[in-house]
Amino acid sequence: MKFKVELKKRAVKDLRRVPVSDRAKLLDKIESLADDLSGDVKKLTNFTPEYRMRWGNWRVLFEIESETVVVYRVLNRKETYG
């Protein structure tokens, strides 16, 4: 299934904090969510947003709304679930 990827304002702000060396690859991973939800994607229990994608030390928190992947946060793993 083909999805549209939408970044919330907070996610864009989070991406500015990501080191330049990781930012391009992380953006590629986020864009790959449009094609499918393969890779290290997990449905979270008792947590909002409902899904997370893991890449290195970074976590992308997102939800699926009809045919759109809405990215809410991009955080370092130490900051994600606290």
N, C-alpha and C positions, 0 to 999 in steps of 0.2 A: 504494500500500500504506500502511496506517495503522500507525504505530509508537507505542510507549509510550516516553516520555523519562524517563530516570533519571539523577539527578545524584549522583555520588560525593561523599563528605565533602570531599575536596580541592577539587573544583570549586566547592562552595558557599563554601568558604573563599576561593578565588580571586575569586569574584564579589563578596565583601565589599571587596576591594581595588580593584574597578572604580569609577571616579568615578560619582557618582549621576547625572550628566547622560547617561552612556552605559549605565548598568545596565539601565534599563527596556527600551530598544531591543534590547540584547543578549539579555535574557531572552525578548523576543518572537521574536527570530531562533532561539534555542534551541528554543522551543516550536514554531516552524514546521517543525522537523525531524520532528515527529510526523506531519505530513501527507505530506511527500515530502522527498527529499534534493536538491531543486533549489536554485539559487542558486550561491554560490561554495563548493561542496563538492568536495573533491579526495581521491582515494585516495592515500595516501602510500606510497612505496617504502622498504623497509628501515627502518621506523620504527614504534614502538608508542606509542600507539594508531594504528590503521590509517587513520583519516580525519581531515580538518580542515575546518572551516568558517571562512571569512575574513569579517570585518566590520570595516571601517576598520582601526584598528591592533590589533585583537583577534583572537585565534585560539582556536577551540573545538576541542579534541582529543577525539575520540570513537571508539567502535567500535560495530558492529552485531552484536548477539547475538540470534539468532532474530528476534523481532518487537519488540526493545527497542533503542533508541539509548542507549548508556551514555556519559555525558559524564564524562571523567576530569579534564580541566584546562581552564581559561579563562585565557589568558595574553596579555600584550602581545607583539606580534610580535618585539620585541627579545629576549625571554626564551624564546621557544618552542622553537627547534630546537638550542639550544646544548648 
